[in-house]
Amino acid sequence: MGLREDVTEVLELFHLYRPDVSYVQGMTYPVIVLTITVGKVKAFTIFSNMVLVNPFFKRLFTFEPNFILILARTFDHLLLESY
């Protein structure tokens, strides 16, 4: 199996493991890095723990509206400061 298949498998397993969170755009990137670094089995474990235990990632990937609004405003502020 290649990297694409391994990443797809990790994401599909996560969707089956936690259908309440499922899959959202952006999950692929950390899964790619983890899969390259530690392999797909450990990548699944680390990614699952990262999303379910770390409040930042959990709120990000479950699209908690207030959290997303705070992030958007923060990015807007930072972008305005840089220009």
C-alpha positions in Angstrom: 0.0 0.0 0.0 1.1 3.5 -0.7 0.8 6.6 1.3 -2.5 7.7 -0.2 -4.1 4.4 0.7 -2.7 4.4 4.2 -3.9 7.9 4.9 -7.4 7.1 3.4 -7.5 4.0 5.7 -6.6 6.0 8.8 -9.3 8.6 8.0 -11.9 6.0 7.2 -11.2 4.1 10.4 -11.4 7.3 12.4 -14.8 8.0 10.8 -16.0 4.5 11.8 -14.5 4.9 15.3 -16.0 8.3 16.0 -18.9 9.0 13.6 -19.9 11.9 15.8 -16.7 13.7 14.7 -16.5 11.9 11.3 -14.2 13.5 8.7 -13.7 17.2 8.0 -11.5 19.0 5.6 -8.0 19.6 7.1 -7.7 16.3 8.9 -5.7 14.9 6.0 -2.7 17.1 6.7 -1.8 15.9 10.2 -2.6 12.3 9.2 -0.2 12.5 6.3 2.6 13.7 8.6 1.8 11.1 11.2 1.6 8.3 8.7 4.9 9.2 7.2 6.6 9.5 10.6 5.2 6.6 12.6 3.1 4.4 10.2 -0.6 4.0 9.8 -1.4 2.1 13.0 0.4 4.5 15.3 -0.9 7.4 13.2 -4.5 6.3 13.9 -3.8 6.1 17.6 -2.0 9.4 17.8 -4.5 11.2 15.6 -7.5 9.9 17.6 -6.0 10.9 20.9 -5.0 14.3 19.4 -8.5 15.0 18.3 -10.4 13.6 21.2 -8.1 14.7 24.1 -6.7 18.0 23.0 -9.4 20.7 23.3 -8.0 22.8 20.5 -8.2 20.0 17.9 -11.5 18.7 19.2 -13.1 22.1 18.9 -11.5 22.7 15.5 -12.5 19.5 13.9 -16.0 19.5 15.4 -16.5 23.0 14.1 -17.6 24.5 17.4 -19.1 27.8 16.1 -17.8 30.1 18.8 -14.3 28.7 18.6 -14.2 29.0 14.8 -15.4 32.6 15.1 -12.6 33.3 17.6 -10.0 31.7 15.3 -11.3 33.7 12.3 -11.2 37.0 14.2 -7.7 36.2 15.4 -6.5 35.5 11.9 -8.1 38.7 10.7 -6.3 40.7 13.4 -3.0 39.1 12.7 -3.3 39.6 9.0 -4.2 43.3 9.4 -1.1 43.7 11.7 1.2 42.3 9.1 0.3 44.8 6.4 
